């Protein structure tokens, strides 16, 4: 998998998206409306800092981004495994 954006651009995109939503609840609703799995949403919104405070909108966007990258990489690995198993080259 290759990266389309530089790290600096990714940071600006996540910061911009997180600022679109004034309340955390609005961000949560937007994720659900856009098709993010409800279990992922609930797990990320239940994360807390060591002092038990909630993550900021920006921190939640970072976590979602990490989750999506992780699941994408896993899907690619599984796809490559299935193709290699059937002697199809990718």
C-alpha positions, 0 to 999 in steps of 0.5 A, spaced: 500 500 500 502 506 498 501 513 501 497 518 497 498 524 502 504 526 506 504 526 513 503 534 514 497 533 509 494 528 513 494 532 519 491 538 516 485 533 513 484 530 520 484 537 524 480 540 519 475 534 519 475 534 527 473 542 527 467 541 522 463 538 528 462 542 534 460 537 539 463 530 540 456 527 539 456 530 532 462 527 530 460 520 533 453 521 528 457 523 522 462 516 523 455 512 524 452 515 518 458 515 513 458 507 515 463 506 520 462 500 524 458 501 530 463 497 534 469 501 532 465 507 533 463 505 540 470 502 542 474 508 540 469 513 543 470 509 550 477 510 550 480 515 555 486 518 557 490 516 564 486 521 568 480 518 565 478 524 561 475 523 554 479 524 547 479 530 543 475 530 537 482 530 533 485 524 537 479 520 535 480 522 528 487 520 529 485 513 532 479 512 527 485 513 521 489 508 525 484 503 525 482 504 518 489 503 515 490 497 520 483 494 517 485 496 510 492 493 511 489 486 514 485 486 508 490 487 503 494 481 506 488 476 506 487 478 499 495 476 497 494 470 501 488 468 498 491 469 491 498 466 493 494 460 495 491 459 488 497 461 484 495 467 482 500 473 482 498 480 485 
